[in-house]
Amino acid sequence: MTDQNTIPELYLETLQELYTAETQIIRAFVQTAEADAAPEIKNMFVARLKQSEQQSQMFAEICDRLRYVAQQAN
């Protein structure tokens, strides 16, 4: 981040960082769910994995929309 960033640019950067974090969480959940674990624990990780996938998709869609709006404004 630079001092020249506008609030919308900072907002988009933050959303992109959240997207990146969520994709890292997804990878960890996949590995954990695939591990040899008790069925109850595995089911919890699979449920949380689905939530993370939905959140990741939401962040990606918001970023795409913000980029589109920014392009239209220029």
C-alpha positions, -999 to +999 in steps of 0.1 A: +000+000+000+012+035-008+002+068+006-014+077-028-041+050-026-077+061-025-102+046-001-118+024-029-083+011-038-076+003-002-110-014+001-103-035-030-068-044-017-083-055+016-109-077-001-082-092-022-062-100+009-093-116+025-097-137-007-061-148-005-065-157+032-097-176+025-081-197-003-052-206+020-078-217+046-095-238+019-063-256+011-057-263+048-092-276+053-090-299+022-057-314+036-072-318+071-105-333+058-085-358+037-064-368+067-072-399+086-095-384+113-126-394+132-157-390+111-172-363+133-140-342+130-139-348+093-175-337+089-168-305+108-139-296+085-160-305+054-188-282+066-164-254+073-147-260+039-180-254+022-185-221+041-150-210+031-156-218-005-188-197-005-169-168+012-141-170-013-165-169-042-182-139-026-149-120-022-140-128-059-174-115-071-171-083-051-136-076-064-147-082-100-176-059-096-155-032-080-129-034-108-158-032-134-172-001-117-137+015-115-132+009-152-166+024-161-157+055-140-125+062-160 
